[in-house]
């Protein structure tokens, strides 16, 4: 599990995927999220603008990111 520290109240799901290098572009993030490939806290999430806060986890392709 990789930890990503944020200094703001939240980060949006699509921005996190790009920041963590899990996707190569915003367009890829949009497609992967829309197809339900991304798990947020263990459940599929199709909301590209989902606000993630410290304690949330995101999974894609076997990689897990935890927001701290």
PyMOL Python script that loads the backbone (N, CA, C, O; Angstrom):
from pymol import cmd

cmd.read_pdbstr("""\
ATOM      1  N   UNK A   1       0.846  -1.181   0.000  1.00  0.00           N
ATOM      2  CA  UNK A   1       0.000   0.000   0.000  1.00  0.00           C
ATOM      3  C   UNK A   1       0.889   1.241   0.000  1.00  0.00           C
ATOM      4  O   UNK A   1       1.850   1.344   0.762  1.00  0.00           O
ATOM      5  N   UNK A   2       0.543   2.164  -0.866  1.00  0.00           N
ATOM      6  CA  UNK A   2       1.263   3.419  -0.964  1.00  0.00           C
ATOM      7  C   UNK A   2       0.460   4.499  -0.259  1.00  0.00           C
ATOM      8  O   UNK A   2      -0.761   4.557  -0.403  1.00  0.00           O
ATOM      9  N   UNK A   3       1.132   5.355   0.500  1.00  0.00           N
ATOM     10  CA  UNK A   3       0.455   6.459   1.173  1.00  0.00           C
ATOM     11  C   UNK A   3       0.722   7.750   0.417  1.00  0.00           C
ATOM     12  O   UNK A   3       1.858   8.041   0.041  1.00  0.00           O
ATOM     13  N   UNK A   4      -0.328   8.513   0.203  1.00  0.00           N
ATOM     14  CA  UNK A   4      -0.232   9.821  -0.449  1.00  0.00           C
ATOM     15  C   UNK A   4      -0.696  10.850   0.565  1.00  0.00           C
ATOM     16  O   UNK A   4      -1.821  10.782   1.061  1.00  0.00           O
ATOM     17  N   UNK A   5       0.175  11.808   0.874  1.00  0.00           N
ATOM     18  CA  UNK A   5      -0.174  12.855   1.832  1.00  0.00           C
ATOM     19  C   UNK A   5      -0.738  14.045   1.080  1.00  0.00           C
ATOM     20  O   UNK A   5      -0.155  14.515   0.103  1.00  0.00           O
ATOM     21  N   UNK A   6      -1.880  14.525   1.548  1.00  0.00           N
ATOM     22  CA  UNK A   6      -2.458  15.737   0.959  1.00  0.00           C
ATOM     23  C   UNK A   6      -2.460  16.837   2.012  1.00  0.00           C
ATOM     24  O   UNK A   6      -2.628  16.571   3.202  1.00  0.00           O
ATOM     25  N   UNK A   7      -2.274  18.062   1.566  1.00  0.00           N
ATOM     26  CA  UNK A   7      -2.243  19.206   2.478  1.00  0.00           C
ATOM     27  C   UNK A   7      -3.520  20.026   2.410  1.00  0.00           C
ATOM     28  O   UNK A   7      -3.634  21.072   3.048  1.00  0.00           O
ATOM     29  N   UNK A   8      -4.484  19.539   1.626  1.00  0.00           N
ATOM     30  CA  UNK A   8      -5.768  20.217   1.504  1.00  0.00           C
ATOM     31  C   UNK A   8      -6.834  19.367   2.185  1.00  0.00           C
ATOM     32  O   UNK A   8      -6.547  18.262   2.646  1.00  0.00           O
ATOM     33  N   UNK A   9      -8.060  19.876   2.251  1.00  0.00           N
ATOM     34  CA  UNK A   9      -9.145  19.136   2.897  1.00  0.00           C
ATOM     35  C   UNK A   9      -9.465  17.845   2.145  1.00  0.00           C
ATOM     36  O   UNK A   9      -9.780  16.825   2.759  1.00  0.00           O
ATOM     37  N   UNK A  10      -9.382  17.895   0.802  1.00  0.00           N
ATOM     38  CA  UNK A  10      -9.709  16.723  -0.005  1.00  0.00           C
ATOM     39  C   UNK A  10      -8.969  16.794  -1.330  1.00  0.00           C
ATOM     40  O   UNK A  10      -8.399  17.827  -1.683  1.00  0.00           O
ATOM     41  N   UNK A  11      -8.983  15.676  -2.066  1.00  0.00           N
ATOM     42  CA  UNK A  11      -8.495  15.621  -3.439  1.00  0.00           C
ATOM     43  C   UNK A  11      -9.535  14.837  -4.231  1.00  0.00           C
ATOM     44  O   UNK A  11     -10.094  13.863  -3.728  1.00  0.00           O
ATOM     45  N   UNK A  12      -9.791  15.251  -5.449  1.00  0.00           N
ATOM     46  CA  UNK A  12     -10.782  14.554  -6.272  1.00  0.00           C
ATOM     47  C   UNK A  12     -10.176  13.277  -6.838  1.00  0.00           C
ATOM     48  O   UNK A  12      -8.973  13.194  -7.087  1.00  0.00           O
ATOM     49  N   UNK A  13     -11.034  12.290  -7.035  1.00  0.00           N
ATOM     50  CA  UNK A  13     -10.594  10.960  -7.457  1.00  0.00           C
ATOM     51  C   UNK A  13      -9.772  10.995  -8.743  1.00  0.00           C
ATOM     52  O   UNK A  13      -8.706  10.381  -8.806  1.00  0.00           O
ATOM     53  N   UNK A  14     -10.248  11.703  -9.767  1.00  0.00           N
ATOM     54  CA  UNK A  14      -9.493  11.723 -11.023  1.00  0.00           C
ATOM     55  C   UNK A  14      -8.122  12.364 -10.853  1.00  0.00           C
ATOM     56  O   UNK A  14      -7.148  11.922 -11.461  1.00  0.00           O
ATOM     57  N   UNK A  15      -8.045  13.408 -10.025  1.00  0.00           N
ATOM     58  CA  UNK A  15      -6.761  14.070  -9.776  1.00  0.00           C
ATOM     59  C   UNK A  15      -5.810  13.147  -9.008  1.00  0.00           C
ATOM     60  O   UNK A  15      -4.606  13.139  -9.265  1.00  0.00           O
ATOM     61  N   UNK A  16      -6.349  12.378  -8.076  1.00  0.00           N
ATOM     62  CA  UNK A  16      -5.503  11.450  -7.320  1.00  0.00           C
ATOM     63  C   UNK A  16      -4.912  10.385  -8.231  1.00  0.00           C
ATOM     64  O   UNK A  16      -3.730  10.059  -8.114  1.00  0.00           O
ATOM     65  N   UNK A  17      -5.712   9.840  -9.133  1.00  0.00           N
ATOM     66  CA  UNK A  17      -5.217   8.801 -10.035  1.00  0.00           C
ATOM     67  C   UNK A  17      -4.061   9.320 -10.884  1.00  0.00           C
ATOM     68  O   UNK A  17      -3.090   8.602 -11.120  1.00  0.00           O
ATOM     69  N   UNK A  18      -4.164  10.569 -11.343  1.00  0.00           N
ATOM     70  CA  UNK A  18      -3.075  11.162 -12.122  1.00  0.00           C
ATOM     71  C   UNK A  18      -1.864  11.435 -11.222  1.00  0.00           C
ATOM     72  O   UNK A  18      -0.732  11.130 -11.598  1.00  0.00           O
ATOM     73  N   UNK A  19      -2.098  12.003 -10.047  1.00  0.00           N
ATOM     74  CA  UNK A  19      -1.020  12.351  -9.123  1.00  0.00           C
ATOM     75  C   UNK A  19      -0.227  11.114  -8.694  1.00  0.00           C
ATOM     76  O   UNK A  19       0.994  11.172  -8.548  1.00  0.00           O
ATOM     77  N   UNK A  20      -0.928   9.996  -8.495  1.00  0.00           N
ATOM     78  CA  UNK A  20      -0.287   8.759  -8.041  1.00  0.00           C
ATOM     79  C   UNK A  20       0.281   7.936  -9.210  1.00  0.00           C
ATOM     80  O   UNK A  20       0.801   6.839  -9.006  1.00  0.00           O
ATOM     81  N   UNK A  21       0.178   8.474 -10.436  1.00  0.00           N
ATOM     82  CA  UNK A  21       0.674   7.799 -11.644  1.00  0.00           C
ATOM     83  C   UNK A  21       0.007   6.441 -11.879  1.00  0.00           C
ATOM     84  O   UNK A  21       0.643   5.525 -12.400  1.00  0.00           O
ATOM     85  N   UNK A  22      -1.263   6.305 -11.501  1.00  0.00           N
ATOM     86  CA  UNK A  22      -2.013   5.087 -11.790  1.00  0.00           C
ATOM     87  C   UNK A  22      -2.621   5.143 -13.183  1.00  0.00           C
ATOM     88  O   UNK A  22      -2.958   4.110 -13.762  1.00  0.00           O
ATOM     89  N   UNK A  23      -2.760   6.358 -13.722  1.00  0.00           N
ATOM     90  CA  UNK A  23      -3.221   6.552 -15.096  1.00  0.00           C
ATOM     91  C   UNK A  23      -2.297   7.564 -15.760  1.00  0.00           C
ATOM     92  O   UNK A  23      -1.613   8.331 -15.083  1.00  0.00           O
ATOM     93  N   UNK A  24      -2.282   7.559 -17.089  1.00  0.00           N
ATOM     94  CA  UNK A  24      -1.375   8.459 -17.806  1.00  0.00           C
ATOM     95  C   UNK A  24      -2.001   9.807 -18.152  1.00  0.00           C
ATOM     96  O   UNK A  24      -1.290  10.762 -18.466  1.00  0.00           O
ATOM     97  N   UNK A  25      -3.339   9.885 -18.096  1.00  0.00           N
ATOM     98  CA  UNK A  25      -4.001  11.136 -18.467  1.00  0.00           C
ATOM     99  C   UNK A  25      -5.362  11.255 -17.782  1.00  0.00           C
ATOM    100  O   UNK A  25      -5.896  10.287 -17.239  1.00  0.00           O
ATOM    101  N   UNK A  26      -5.899  12.463 -17.827  1.00  0.00           N
ATOM    102  CA  UNK A  26      -7.233  12.676 -17.287  1.00  0.00           C
ATOM    103  C   UNK A  26      -8.289  11.909 -18.062  1.00  0.00           C
ATOM    104  O   UNK A  26      -9.278  11.449 -17.490  1.00  0.00           O
ATOM    105  N   UNK A  27      -8.078  11.772 -19.363  1.00  0.00           N
ATOM    106  CA  UNK A  27      -9.015  11.015 -20.194  1.00  0.00           C
ATOM    107  C   UNK A  27      -9.044   9.546 -19.797  1.00  0.00           C
ATOM    108  O   UNK A  27     -10.108   8.932 -19.732  1.00  0.00           O
ATOM    109  N   UNK A  28      -7.865   8.990 -19.531  1.00  0.00           N
ATOM    110  CA  UNK A  28      -7.817   7.592 -19.093  1.00  0.00           C
ATOM    111  C   UNK A  28      -8.494   7.446 -17.737  1.00  0.00           C
ATOM    112  O   UNK A  28      -9.216   6.476 -17.504  1.00  0.00           O
ATOM    113  N   UNK A  29      -8.265   8.406 -16.840  1.00  0.00           N
ATOM    114  CA  UNK A  29      -8.900   8.362 -15.520  1.00  0.00           C
ATOM    115  C   UNK A  29     -10.421   8.367 -15.671  1.00  0.00           C
ATOM    116  O   UNK A  29     -11.115   7.593 -15.011  1.00  0.00           O
ATOM    117  N   UNK A  30     -10.934   9.233 -16.536  1.00  0.00           N
ATOM    118  CA  UNK A  30     -12.382   9.344 -16.760  1.00  0.00           C
ATOM    119  C   UNK A  30     -12.959   8.004 -17.212  1.00  0.00           C
ATOM    120  O   UNK A  30     -13.990   7.566 -16.701  1.00  0.00           O
ATOM    121  N   UNK A  31     -12.296   7.353 -18.170  1.00  0.00           N
ATOM    122  CA  UNK A  31     -12.787   6.081 -18.704  1.00  0.00           C
ATOM    123  C   UNK A  31     -12.727   4.982 -17.649  1.00  0.00           C
ATOM    124  O   UNK A  31     -13.696   4.244 -17.471  1.00  0.00           O
ATOM    125  N   UNK A  32     -11.608   4.866 -16.955  1.00  0.00           N
ATOM    126  CA  UNK A  32     -11.441   3.800 -15.953  1.00  0.00           C
ATOM    127  C   UNK A  32     -12.452   3.956 -14.820  1.00  0.00           C
ATOM    128  O   UNK A  32     -12.994   2.968 -14.324  1.00  0.00           O
ATOM    129  N   UNK A  33     -12.702   5.206 -14.412  1.00  0.00           N
ATOM    130  CA  UNK A  33     -13.685   5.460 -13.352  1.00  0.00           C
ATOM    131  C   UNK A  33     -15.085   5.129 -13.861  1.00  0.00           C
ATOM    132  O   UNK A  33     -15.849   4.459 -13.166  1.00  0.00           O
ATOM    133  N   UNK A  34     -15.433   5.588 -15.061  1.00  0.00           N
ATOM    134  CA  UNK A  34     -16.769   5.356 -15.625  1.00  0.00           C
ATOM    135  C   UNK A  34     -17.066   3.868 -15.791  1.00  0.00           C
ATOM    136  O   UNK A  34     -18.214   3.445 -15.652  1.00  0.00           O
ATOM    137  N   UNK A  35     -16.036   3.070 -16.088  1.00  0.00           N
ATOM    138  CA  UNK A  35     -16.232   1.633 -16.273  1.00  0.00           C
ATOM    139  C   UNK A  35     -16.239   0.859 -14.955  1.00  0.00           C
ATOM    140  O   UNK A  35     -16.349  -0.367 -14.959  1.00  0.00           O
ATOM    141  N   UNK A  36     -16.123   1.564 -13.830  1.00  0.00           N
ATOM    142  CA  UNK A  36     -16.216   0.919 -12.521  1.00  0.00           C
ATOM    143  C   UNK A  36     -14.970   0.142 -12.124  1.00  0.00           C
ATOM    144  O   UNK A  36     -15.041  -0.741 -11.269  1.00  0.00           O
ATOM    145  N   UNK A  37     -13.820   0.460 -12.736  1.00  0.00           N
ATOM    146  CA  UNK A  37     -12.585  -0.254 -12.432  1.00  0.00           C
ATOM    147  C   UNK A  37     -11.917   0.227 -11.149  1.00  0.00           C
ATOM    148  O   UNK A  37     -11.053  -0.461 -10.605  1.00  0.00           O
ATOM    149  N   UNK A  38     -12.309   1.398 -10.662  1.00  0.00           N
ATOM    150  CA  UNK A  38     -11.676   1.999  -9.495  1.00  0.00           C
ATOM    151  C   UNK A  38     -12.515   1.721  -8.252  1.00  0.00           C
ATOM    152  O   UNK A  38     -13.726   1.937  -8.250  1.00  0.00           O
ATOM    153  N   UNK A  39     -11.862   1.241  -7.197  1.00  0.00           N
ATOM    154  CA  UNK A  39     -12.533   0.999  -5.927  1.00  0.00           C
ATOM    155  C   UNK A  39     -12.147   2.093  -4.944  1.00  0.00           C
ATOM    156  O   UNK A  39     -10.969   2.419  -4.798  1.00  0.00           O
ATOM    157  N   UNK A  40     -13.138   2.653  -4.273  1.00  0.00           N
ATOM    158  CA  UNK A  40     -12.907   3.621  -3.209  1.00  0.00           C
ATOM    159  C   UNK A  40     -13.429   3.002  -1.927  1.00  0.00           C
ATOM    160  O   UNK A  40     -14.616   2.696  -1.815  1.00  0.00           O
ATOM    161  N   UNK A  41     -12.554   2.823  -0.975  1.00  0.00           N
ATOM    162  CA  UNK A  41     -12.895   2.171   0.300  1.00  0.00           C
ATOM    163  C   UNK A  41     -13.544   0.809   0.065  1.00  0.00           C
ATOM    164  O   UNK A  41     -14.471   0.422   0.776  1.00  0.00           O
ATOM    165  N   UNK A  42     -13.042   0.081  -0.949  1.00  0.00           N
ATOM    166  CA  UNK A  42     -13.480  -1.283  -1.215  1.00  0.00           C
ATOM    167  C   UNK A  42     -14.694  -1.434  -2.105  1.00  0.00           C
ATOM    168  O   UNK A  42     -15.088  -2.556  -2.421  1.00  0.00           O
ATOM    169  N   UNK A  43     -15.305  -0.315  -2.523  1.00  0.00           N
ATOM    170  CA  UNK A  43     -16.513  -0.388  -3.371  1.00  0.00           C
ATOM    171  C   UNK A  43     -16.270   0.346  -4.684  1.00  0.00           C
ATOM    172  O   UNK A  43     -15.596   1.376  -4.702  1.00  0.00           O
ATOM    173  N   UNK A  44     -16.818  -0.177  -5.792  1.00  0.00           N
ATOM    174  CA  UNK A  44     -16.652   0.519  -7.072  1.00  0.00           C
ATOM    175  C   UNK A  44     -17.206   1.939  -7.002  1.00  0.00           C
ATOM    176  O   UNK A  44     -18.263   2.175  -6.417  1.00  0.00           O
ATOM    177  N   UNK A  45     -16.486   2.872  -7.600  1.00  0.00           N
ATOM    178  CA  UNK A  45     -16.918   4.272  -7.603  1.00  0.00           C
ATOM    179  C   UNK A  45     -16.884   4.786  -9.036  1.00  0.00           C
ATOM    180  O   UNK A  45     -15.863   4.671  -9.713  1.00  0.00           O
ATOM    181  N   UNK A  46     -17.991   5.351  -9.501  1.00  0.00           N
ATOM    182  CA  UNK A  46     -18.066   5.879 -10.857  1.00  0.00           C
ATOM    183  C   UNK A  46     -18.164   7.407 -10.866  1.00  0.00           C
ATOM    184  O   UNK A  46     -18.469   8.004 -11.899  1.00  0.00           O
ATOM    185  N   UNK A  47     -17.907   8.037  -9.725  1.00  0.00           N
ATOM    186  CA  UNK A  47     -17.963   9.501  -9.632  1.00  0.00           C
ATOM    187  C   UNK A  47     -16.552  10.068  -9.770  1.00  0.00           C
ATOM    188  O   UNK A  47     -15.734   9.962  -8.856  1.00  0.00           O
ATOM    189  N   UNK A  48     -16.282  10.672 -10.927  1.00  0.00           N
ATOM    190  CA  UNK A  48     -14.959  11.208 -11.216  1.00  0.00           C
ATOM    191  C   UNK A  48     -14.544  12.288 -10.213  1.00  0.00           C
ATOM    192  O   UNK A  48     -13.368  12.397  -9.868  1.00  0.00           O
ATOM    193  N   UNK A  49     -15.494  13.070  -9.754  1.00  0.00           N
ATOM    194  CA  UNK A  49     -15.209  14.166  -8.829  1.00  0.00           C
ATOM    195  C   UNK A  49     -15.348  13.788  -7.369  1.00  0.00           C
ATOM    196  O   UNK A  49     -15.403  14.668  -6.510  1.00  0.00           O
ATOM    197  N   UNK A  50     -15.405  12.497  -7.066  1.00  0.00           N
ATOM    198  CA  UNK A  50     -15.537  12.034  -5.677  1.00  0.00           C
ATOM    199  C   UNK A  50     -14.447  12.667  -4.828  1.00  0.00           C
ATOM    200  O   UNK A  50     -13.266  12.594  -5.168  1.00  0.00           O
ATOM    201  N   UNK A  51     -14.844  13.288  -3.722  1.00  0.00           N
ATOM    202  CA  UNK A  51     -13.885  13.942  -2.830  1.00  0.00           C
ATOM    203  C   UNK A  51     -13.295  12.902  -1.876  1.00  0.00           C
ATOM    204  O   UNK A  51     -14.019  12.237  -1.134  1.00  0.00           O
ATOM    205  N   UNK A  52     -11.983  12.779  -1.911  1.00  0.00           N
ATOM    206  CA  UNK A  52     -11.285  11.834  -1.055  1.00  0.00           C
ATOM    207  C   UNK A  52     -10.596  12.596   0.067  1.00  0.00           C
ATOM    208  O   UNK A  52      -9.970  13.632  -0.156  1.00  0.00           O
ATOM    209  N   UNK A  53     -10.722  12.066   1.264  1.00  0.00           N
ATOM    210  CA  UNK A  53     -10.143  12.703   2.444  1.00  0.00           C
ATOM    211  C   UNK A  53      -9.192  11.736   3.135  1.00  0.00           C
ATOM    212  O   UNK A  53      -9.216  10.537   2.856  1.00  0.00           O
ATOM    213  N   UNK A  54      -8.353  12.247   4.036  1.00  0.00           N
ATOM    214  CA  UNK A  54      -7.452  11.341   4.759  1.00  0.00           C
ATOM    215  C   UNK A  54      -8.207  10.162   5.373  1.00  0.00           C
ATOM    216  O   UNK A  54      -9.262  10.328   5.985  1.00  0.00           O
ATOM    217  N   UNK A  55      -7.639   8.970   5.192  1.00  0.00           N
ATOM    218  CA  UNK A  55      -8.265   7.742   5.674  1.00  0.00           C
ATOM    219  C   UNK A  55      -8.901   6.933   4.557  1.00  0.00           C
ATOM    220  O   UNK A  55      -9.102   5.727   4.706  1.00  0.00           O
ATOM    221  N   UNK A  56      -9.222   7.582   3.431  1.00  0.00           N
ATOM    222  CA  UNK A  56      -9.816   6.877   2.289  1.00  0.00           C
ATOM    223  C   UNK A  56      -8.753   6.050   1.569  1.00  0.00           C
ATOM    224  O   UNK A  56      -7.572   6.399   1.566  1.00  0.00           O
ATOM    225  N   UNK A  57      -9.194   4.942   0.957  1.00  0.00           N
ATOM    226  CA  UNK A  57      -8.295   4.127   0.137  1.00  0.00           C
ATOM    227  C   UNK A  57      -8.859   4.031  -1.274  1.00  0.00           C
ATOM    228  O   UNK A  57     -10.073   4.036  -1.478  1.00  0.00           O
ATOM    229  N   UNK A  58      -7.952   3.942  -2.242  1.00  0.00           N
ATOM    230  CA  UNK A  58      -8.312   3.824  -3.655  1.00  0.00           C
ATOM    231  C   UNK A  58      -7.531   2.652  -4.224  1.00  0.00           C
ATOM    232  O   UNK A  58      -6.329   2.525  -3.991  1.00  0.00           O
ATOM    233  N   UNK A  59      -8.226   1.785  -4.981  1.00  0.00           N
ATOM    234  CA  UNK A  59      -7.573   0.633  -5.595  1.00  0.00           C
ATOM    235  C   UNK A  59      -7.813   0.647  -7.101  1.00  0.00           C
ATOM    236  O   UNK A  59      -8.912   0.938  -7.573  1.00  0.00           O
ATOM    237  N   UNK A  60      -6.741   0.321  -7.848  1.00  0.00           N
ATOM    238  CA  UNK A  60      -6.826   0.193  -9.303  1.00  0.00           C
ATOM    239  C   UNK A  60      -5.704  -0.733  -9.747  1.00  0.00           C
ATOM    240  O   UNK A  60      -4.544  -0.520  -9.394  1.00  0.00           O
ATOM    241  N   UNK A  61      -6.043  -1.755 -10.516  1.00  0.00           N
ATOM    242  CA  UNK A  61      -5.063  -2.702 -11.062  1.00  0.00           C
ATOM    243  C   UNK A  61      -4.167  -3.306  -9.987  1.00  0.00           C
ATOM    244  O   UNK A  61      -2.968  -3.476 -10.210  1.00  0.00           O
ATOM    245  N   UNK A  62      -4.726  -3.629  -8.834  1.00  0.00           N
ATOM    246  CA  UNK A  62      -3.946  -4.267  -7.781  1.00  0.00           C
ATOM    247  C   UNK A  62      -3.115  -3.304  -6.951  1.00  0.00           C
ATOM    248  O   UNK A  62      -2.471  -3.722  -5.989  1.00  0.00           O
ATOM    249  N   UNK A  63      -3.115  -2.037  -7.298  1.00  0.00           N
ATOM    250  CA  UNK A  63      -2.388  -1.022  -6.526  1.00  0.00           C
ATOM    251  C   UNK A  63      -3.356  -0.362  -5.552  1.00  0.00           C
ATOM    252  O   UNK A  63      -4.478  -0.014  -5.919  1.00  0.00           O
ATOM    253  N   UNK A  64      -2.915  -0.193  -4.313  1.00  0.00           N
ATOM    254  CA  UNK A  64      -3.753   0.450  -3.306  1.00  0.00           C
ATOM    255  C   UNK A  64      -3.067   1.727  -2.822  1.00  0.00           C
ATOM    256  O   UNK A  64      -1.883   1.728  -2.483  1.00  0.00           O
ATOM    257  N   UNK A  65      -3.834   2.802  -2.801  1.00  0.00           N
ATOM    258  CA  UNK A  65      -3.350   4.096  -2.338  1.00  0.00           C
ATOM    259  C   UNK A  65      -4.178   4.484  -1.118  1.00  0.00           C
ATOM    260  O   UNK A  65      -5.405   4.386  -1.136  1.00  0.00           O
ATOM    261  N   UNK A  66      -3.506   4.923  -0.065  1.00  0.00           N
ATOM    262  CA  UNK A  66      -4.216   5.427   1.110  1.00  0.00           C
ATOM    263  C   UNK A  66      -3.911   6.917   1.250  1.00  0.00           C
ATOM    264  O   UNK A  66      -2.759   7.340   1.163  1.00  0.00           O
ATOM    265  N   UNK A  67      -4.963   7.701   1.467  1.00  0.00           N
ATOM    266  CA  UNK A  67      -4.810   9.139   1.661  1.00  0.00           C
ATOM    267  C   UNK A  67      -4.470   9.381   3.129  1.00  0.00           C
ATOM    268  O   UNK A  67      -5.144   8.873   4.025  1.00  0.00           O
ATOM    269  N   UNK A  68      -3.423  10.158   3.362  1.00  0.00           N
ATOM    270  CA  UNK A  68      -3.051  10.505   4.752  1.00  0.00           C
ATOM    271  C   UNK A  68      -2.950  12.012   4.887  1.00  0.00           C
ATOM    272  O   UNK A  68      -2.650  12.516   5.969  1.00  0.00           O
TER     273      UNK A  68
END
""", "prot")
cmd.dss("prot")
cmd.show_as("cartoon", "prot")
cmd.util.cbc("prot")
cmd.orient("prot")
